[in-house]
Amino acid sequence: MINAYTAEDIRRLEEPYVTAETYDGSLMRKAAYGLYKHAAKLHEQQADSRILVLVGSGNNGGDGLYAATHLLADGFAVDAVLLGSRAHTEGLEAYKDAGGNLIDPDSLDPSAYGLIIDAILGTGARGGLRDEAATVVNRLRTETDRDILVIACDVPSGVDGNTGAVHQPVLPADVTVTFIARKVPHLSTAEHLCGRVEVVKLGIEEDLAKYEPAVSRLEIHELRQEMVVPGPYDHKYTRGVCGILTGSEEYPGAALLSTQACVNTGVGMVRFGVVGQLASMINLRTPEVVCFTSSPEEQHVQAWLAGSGATGEARERDIDVALAASEPAILDAAAVARTAQWVSDNRVLEANNILTPHAGELEEFLVWMSALSYSTWHRVVGDEKAPTRAEIENAPLRWAKVASSLSGATVLLKGAVTHIASPDGKVLSVRSDAHYLATAGSGDVLSGILGGLIAQNEAQTKPAPTAHVAALASVIHSNSALLNNGGKGPTPASAIVDNIPTAIAHLLG
């Protein structure tokens, strides 16, 4: 498992060392040397050009200056521009003693450089770049040639090391060199701005055991372990049964996509609660689905899926059935807001229930919670108002955790980086490079995959943690999209559905 920590926890970890009377600055020297080695290797691709170091105040700027000093000693052509209210005194002195050149920001010519080292703001900074630093970065973003590489020191400047929130302007990095361990932005919102992340060890990593990761990511071999693979004595009932209460006459597509996605995960059986004329449509597309018209309470299933495309009184009742069921429920779309109303009546969900909102649906959920459950809201959030969609998109890790704490359920907050928060405070993230997934119906497919995997998981003697299964579903969803033209072209939801079996086969090895 890959772990990332808040910048604050890393600062606490370092504090006993850097405040000791005998401290000799070794941690900064090791950090700067690691930054230098990665910068030198990256610059091999731009051997005939100069290196520009953007230097801010404090230790981040010190790392940049010491790294620049090493680069000068190796014969690289280096310029530095000071963009803080002050510079790290010893680092600046070392850089000047090595013959380092300081240039005025106004005379900066981006075309002269093949590599930029961003050492303006470190993980301890709050807010974004200001004044001259913001002006320089904005200019580099608009004028920098695409062939110029960027290496960030710890995090790209303007990215919050505790939350991953992005404060523009930010210079996207090709490589981020961080120290001791990954920080929140490296596995969260700002991940796409960090490029490849390289961790430089400083010799105090054993102390990380004292701190809980803020966000983690399962690796491929760990995801494989959560896959349920049938054996010779399995049959359709031991393979899990998923009950699906999705779609309506107004939105039949949600039912068609979610049921076929569920079937394509290899689940033993899918039972679909019919409304209107959906039965014939479902069975023409996916004849394996067993349709029922009786009450959902009479059905024997291992998991429920409800809410996708659900409109009308019948589906509203179905959502309440899923919420009250003893089996785990995947609660999507319309079920997300209904969950807030349900929880506000002093009812608590279990961690094996999963809310699957996008940022807009989570905004609605949190608005309902703040209005209907003030005491619970105040206990978890304090006096802060419910966030806007934009605020959720900028700090999804935080708001996914809040929603999980408020509801008692596992929360899968969808996005280019999906955050999966459990009520115990742990968060997993899943990155997707399949950006064509952002279309209508894609979420219905994900909910169907999740329903199938949860039902299979619940049929096991020792089920895997719900959050792990949710992460697995997100990876299968993304990989199914990438199988369509390598993810480099439009990927309609129906095409994702067809690729699910192949994506699972690839994941298994």
Disulfide bonds with the S-S distance in Angstrom:
none
